[in-house]
């Protein structure tokens, strides 16, 4: 179930959110790779959480672009 606040976001808002989350995801992965190269192991991070949020924004964007009956 989508809240009214999220459902009321425009396509531009969702695109901007998608862009921000994509940048954050890329930064997290870059930092994780640098840490792994330097230290030989990978710490826990929030990349999976950011990925879930990114997928949710994309799904909402897809729903808003679908034709209504």
C-alpha positions as CSV (number, residue, x, y, z in Angstrom):
1,X,0.0,0.0,0.0
2,X,1.4,3.4,-1.0
3,X,0.8,6.4,1.3
4,X,-1.0,9.4,-0.2
5,X,2.1,11.5,0.2
6,X,4.2,9.2,-1.9
7,X,1.4,8.7,-4.4
8,X,1.1,12.5,-4.8
9,X,4.7,13.0,-5.9
10,X,5.1,14.1,-9.5
11,X,7.1,12.3,-12.1
12,X,9.8,15.0,-11.8
13,X,9.9,14.4,-8.0
14,X,10.3,10.7,-8.5
15,X,13.0,11.2,-11.1
16,X,14.9,13.4,-8.8
17,X,14.6,10.9,-5.9
18,X,15.8,8.2,-8.3
19,X,18.8,10.2,-9.3
20,X,19.8,11.0,-5.6
21,X,19.4,7.4,-4.6
22,X,21.4,6.2,-7.6
23,X,24.2,8.6,-6.7
24,X,24.2,7.4,-3.0
25,X,24.2,3.8,-4.1
26,X,27.2,4.4,-6.4
27,X,29.1,6.2,-3.6
28,X,28.4,3.4,-1.1
29,X,29.6,0.7,-3.6
30,X,32.7,2.8,-4.4
31,X,33.6,3.2,-0.7
32,X,32.9,-0.5,-0.1
33,X,35.2,-1.5,-2.9
34,X,38.0,0.9,-1.7
35,X,37.7,-0.5,1.8
36,X,37.8,-4.1,0.5
37,X,40.9,-3.4,-1.6
38,X,42.7,-1.7,1.4
39,X,41.6,-4.0,4.2
40,X,40.7,-7.3,2.5
41,X,37.2,-7.6,4.0
42,X,33.9,-5.8,3.5
43,X,32.1,-4.1,6.3
44,X,28.3,-4.0,6.6
45,X,26.7,-1.1,4.8
46,X,23.4,0.3,3.8
47,X,23.7,-0.4,0.1
48,X,20.9,-3.0,0.1
49,X,18.6,-0.6,1.9
50,X,19.4,2.1,-0.6
51,X,18.8,-0.4,-3.4
52,X,15.3,-1.3,-2.0
53,X,14.4,2.4,-1.8
54,X,15.6,2.9,-5.4
55,X,13.5,0.0,-6.6
56,X,10.5,1.3,-4.7
57,X,10.8,4.8,-6.3
58,X,11.2,3.1,-9.7
59,X,8.0,1.0,-9.1
60,X,6.1,4.1,-8.0
61,X,7.3,6.0,-11.0
62,X,6.1,3.1,-13.3
63,X,2.7,3.1,-11.6
64,X,2.3,6.9,-12.1
65,X,3.1,6.5,-15.8
66,X,0.7,3.7,-16.4
67,X,-2.6,4.5,-18.1
68,X,-5.6,4.4,-15.9
69,X,-8.6,2.4,-16.9
